[in-house]
Amino acid sequence: MRLSRNDLERQVETYRAKALQEHDGMRYWQNRALAAEQKLADMQQDIGGNTPNERATLWP
């Protein structure tokens, strides 16, 4: 089935919108993970665990 130019333009708009939504969702969960990781690192330091220079991170 051959798509019209109009159909293809609608597909492009739809896929771009979905990609932006997924990117926003990924960024939201990444920020939540980073915040939780920081809280964990702070808790470990408070109880005599790792120093700030020894903290490991899951993110590059």
Backbone hydrogen bonds in HBPLUS format (Angstrom, degrees):
<---DONOR---> <-ACCEPTOR-->    atom                        ^
c    i                          cat <-CA-CA->   ^        H-A-AA   ^      H-
h    n   atom  resd res      DA  || num        DHA   H-A  angle D-A-AA Bond
n    s   type  num  typ     dist DA aas  dist angle  dist       angle   num
A0008-LEU N   A0004-SER O   2.99 MM   4  6.31 161.4  2.02 153.3 158.0     1
A0009-GLU N   A0005-ARG O   2.90 MM   4  6.16 155.1  1.96 149.6 156.5     2
A0010-ARG N   A0006-ASN O   3.02 MM   4  6.28 155.0  2.08 146.8 153.1     3
A0011-GLN N   A0007-ASP O   2.93 MM   4  6.24 152.3  2.01 146.3 154.5     4
A0012-VAL N   A0008-LEU O   2.94 MM   4  6.19 161.3  1.98 151.1 155.5     5
A0013-GLU N   A0009-GLU O   3.04 MM   4  6.29 163.7  2.07 148.1 152.0     6
A0014-THR N   A0010-ARG O   2.90 MM   4  6.07 160.9  1.94 149.1 154.6     7
A0015-TYR N   A0011-GLN O   2.85 MM   4  6.02 170.5  1.85 159.2 161.3     8
A0016-ARG N   A0012-VAL O   2.93 MM   4  6.04 156.9  1.99 149.3 155.9     9
A0017-ALA N   A0013-GLU O   3.01 MM   4  6.16 160.7  2.05 146.5 151.8    10
A0018-LYS N   A0014-THR O   2.96 MM   4  6.22 160.2  2.00 151.5 157.0    11
A0019-ALA N   A0015-TYR O   2.92 MM   4  6.04 156.2  1.97 144.3 151.1    12
A0020-LEU N   A0016-ARG O   2.98 MM   4  6.23 156.8  2.04 149.8 155.5    13
A0021-GLN N   A0017-ALA O   3.01 MM   4  6.26 154.2  2.07 146.5 153.7    14
A0022-GLU N   A0018-LYS O   2.94 MM   4  6.18 163.5  1.96 152.4 156.4    15
A0023-HIS N   A0019-ALA O   2.93 MM   4  6.10 153.2  2.00 144.6 152.4    16
A0024-ASP N   A0020-LEU O   2.95 MM   4  6.15 159.6  1.99 147.4 152.5    17
A0025-GLY N   A0021-GLN O   2.93 MM   4  6.18 156.2  1.99 148.2 155.2    18
A0026-MET N   A0022-GLU O   2.85 MM   4  6.06 156.5  1.90 148.2 154.5    19
A0027-ARG N   A0023-HIS O   2.91 MM   4  6.11 162.3  1.94 150.2 155.1    20
A0028-TYR N   A0024-ASP O   2.96 MM   4  6.14 152.9  2.03 145.2 152.4    21
A0029-TRP N   A0025-GLY O   3.11 MM   4  6.40 166.0  2.13 152.3 154.1    22
A0030-GLN N   A0026-MET O   2.87 MM   4  6.04 153.5  1.94 150.4 158.8    23
A0031-ASN N   A0027-ARG O   2.93 MM   4  6.06 158.8  1.98 146.9 152.2    24
A0032-ARG N   A0028-TYR O   3.04 MM   4  6.33 152.0  2.12 144.8 152.7    25
A0033-ALA N   A0029-TRP O   2.95 MM   4  6.13 157.2  2.00 144.8 150.7    26
A0034-LEU N   A0030-GLN O   2.90 MM   4  6.16 158.8  1.94 150.8 156.6    27
A0035-ALA N   A0031-ASN O   2.98 MM   4  6.15 156.7  2.03 146.1 152.1    28
A0036-ALA N   A0032-ARG O   2.98 MM   4  6.22 160.7  2.02 149.4 154.4    29
A0037-GLU N   A0033-ALA O   2.85 MM   4  6.01 156.2  1.91 148.4 155.7    30
A0038-GLN N   A0034-LEU O   2.93 MM   4  6.13 151.6  2.02 144.5 151.7    31
A0039-LYS N   A0035-ALA O   2.99 MM   4  6.28 157.0  2.05 147.9 153.9    32
A0040-LEU N   A0036-ALA O   2.95 MM   4  6.20 157.3  2.01 148.7 154.7    33
A0041-ALA N   A0037-GLU O   2.95 MM   4  6.20 158.7  2.00 146.6 152.4    34
A0042-ASP N   A0038-GLN O   2.87 MM   4  6.09 157.4  1.92 150.2 156.5    35
A0043-MET N   A0039-LYS O   2.90 MM   4  6.09 155.0  1.96 146.5 153.5    36
A0044-GLN N   A0040-LEU O   2.92 MM   4  6.18 158.1  1.97 151.2 156.8    37
A0045-GLN N   A0041-ALA O   3.01 MM   4  6.22 154.0  2.08 144.7 151.8    38
A0046-ASP N   A0042-ASP O   2.92 MM   4  6.15 154.3  1.99 146.7 153.9    39
A0047-ILE N   A0043-MET O   3.14 MM   4  6.41 140.2  2.31 143.8 153.1    40
A0049-GLY N   A0044-GLN O   2.52 MM   5  4.65 145.3  1.64 157.8 152.2    41
A0048-GLY N   A0045-GLN O   3.10 MM   3  5.13 159.7  2.14 110.4 111.3    42
A0054-GLU N   A0051-THR O   2.92 MM   3  5.33 147.6  2.03 114.1 124.1    43
A0055-ARG N   A0052-PRO O   3.40 MM   3  5.43 163.7  2.43 102.5 107.2    44
